[in-house]
Amino acid sequence: GPELSPLPQQVIAPLIPLSLYEAQHTRLMDNTIRFMRGESCSSLLLTGEGGVGKTAHVLSLLHELPEVRLVLCSKGDLDSLNDLLPTLSRQPLKFILLLDDIDPEGEELRLFCSRTAGFAALPENVLLYGTSRKAGGPFDGVLSFPYPDLNRFSAMIGELLENDGIIIDRRTVHNAAVDHQVDAREKLTFRGAKAVADRLRERE
C-alpha cells in the first residue's frame, strides 16, 4: 500500500500572504477553516504557470492552521490513493489532499473521479485541493494566480524583505527587479521575487 511519510520541514516554510495574491489566499484560508469546522466547503483547483506560488500557498496553511494535516500527492501517485483513502477515513483527524501539478483533463484524474464519483465519495474528513497550469476537471472552484507586472513584482520583493525586518528603499528594489527581468528573460514569478529578495538581503 502507499506509504505516508512526513513532509520535509523545509517544504513547509511559512509563506506570507503577499498582497498580490491576497484574495486567493483569503479564499483558500476561509474554505480550509470551514472544512476544519465541519461546515460546507469546496474542492479547489489553483491554476497558474510554474513558479507563481500555487503549492506554496497551500503549504503555508500548515503554518497558519497547525491542526491541518496535509497529504501531498504528486503526478503519478493518484492510483495509490485508492488504498490510502480508506486508511484516512478511519482517522479522527481531518486531511487536505493536495494533488500537485496535475492535468485536470488527464486520464489519471478521470479515473480517480470515476472511482470517487466525481469526488463526491471522498471520506468526509478529506478535502481536495489541486494545482495545475490549466483549469478543468471536477473541482468546485478555481483560484487563478496570474503573473505579476513589474510594479507588483517589486512590491512582492519589498514585502518578502519587510517580513524579515529588512527595509530597503523602493528605488533599489525596483532597479533589482528590472535587472532580474532583463537577466532572467523569463516571466516574473513568486519564485523570482524570492531569488531577488535573497540577493538584496545578502547585500545588506
Salt bridges, closest charged atoms under 4 A:
GLU64 OE2 - HIS25 NE2 2.84
ASP79 OD1 - ARG115 NH2 3.64
ASP101 OD2 - LYS75 NZ 3.64
ASP103 OD1 - LYS134 NZ 3.48
GLU107 OE2 - ARG110 NH2 2.97
ASP164 OD2 - ARG201 NH2 2.72
GLU186 OE2 - HIS180 NE2 3.82
ASP198 OD1 - ARG201 NH1 2.38
